[in-house]
């Protein structure tokens, strides 16, 4: 595969990784929270965004809780959407627009404490984002809680189209 030119978001992420390790997650989270305001308001943290994987966390704080004291279902969906969308976003060329097409979220257990989402893309999915003018990918995302249980099963389908000028 030929060398792929990094998009604007990937260039920003690369700059964040040039900072001291202790500041990287803070810088990534700050950038992400400014771009996706709802995620910033909820307190979604970007712990890792490299290659074919993203790791995001949402702490179980009052502003993201439901009536039983766990992370709200909508906030959990935001975490899954953010983990997959940010990952798609660093790979999609600047000439293409990402669009969330489908969210499949199954709440199978009550969560305990903070939630961590790990999203992954395959090399084939990344290649398609660069080669196809329009397309879609279903992105796997694993969500675990503080007890290391997977209380939510989710996958997100992202489409892309050429940006209109």
Long-range contacts (C-beta under 8 A, 24 or more apart in sequence): 1-127, 4-130, 5-93, 7-89, 7-90, 7-91, 7-92, 7-93, 7-94, 8-94, 9-35, 9-89, 9-90, 10-90, 10-91, 13-49, 13-90, 17-50, 32-82, 32-86, 36-82, 36-85, 36-86, 38-78, 39-78, 39-82, 42-75, 42-78, 44-78, 44-79, 44-82, 46-86, 47-116, 49-86, 49-87, 49-90, 52-87, 52-120, 52-121, 52-122, 52-123, 52-126, 53-87, 53-118, 53-119, 53-120, 53-121, 54-83, 54-84, 54-86, 54-87, 54-117, 54-118, 54-119, 55-83, 55-116, 55-117, 55-118, 56-82, 56-83, 56-86, 56-116, 56-117, 56-119, 57-114, 57-115, 57-116, 57-117, 58-114, 58-115, 58-117, 59-114, 60-111, 60-113, 60-114, 60-115, 60-146, 68-110, 70-110, 70-111, 70-112, 71-111, 71-114, 71-115, 73-105, 73-107, 76-105, 76-107, 76-111, 76-115, 76-143, 76-152, 77-103, 77-105, 77-154, 79-115, 79-117, 79-143, 80-105, 80-117, 80-119, 80-141, 80-143, 80-152, 80-154, 80-156, 81-156, 82-117, 83-117, 83-118, 83-119, 83-141, 84-119, 84-139, 84-141, 84-156, 84-158, 85-156, 85-158, 87-119, 87-120, 87-121, 87-139, 88-121, 88-129, 88-137, 88-139, 88-158, 88-160, 91-121, 91-126, 91-129, 91-130, 92-129, 92-160, 93-129, 93-130, 94-163, 95-162, 95-163, 96-129, 96-133, 96-160, 96-161, 96-162, 96-163, 97-160, 97-161, 97-162, 97-163, 98-158, 98-159, 98-160, 99-158, 99-159, 99-160, 99-161, 100-156, 100-157, 100-158, 100-159, 101-136, 101-157, 101-158, 101-159, 102-138, 102-156, 102-157, 103-154, 103-156, 103-157, 104-154, 104-155, 104-156, 104-157, 105-152, 105-153, 105-154, 106-152, 106-153, 106-154, 107-151, 107-152, 108-150, 108-151, 108-152, 108-153, 109-149, 109-150, 109-151, 110-151, 111-145, 111-149, 111-151, 111-152, 112-145, 112-146, 112-147, 112-149, 112-151, 113-145, 113-146, 113-147, 114-145, 114-146, 115-143, 115-144, 115-145, 115-151, 115-152, 116-143, 116-144, 116-145, 117-141, 117-142, 117-143, 118-142, 118-144, 119-156, 129-160, 132-160, 133-161, 133-162, 134-159, 134-160, 134-161, 134-162, 135-159, 135-160, 136-160
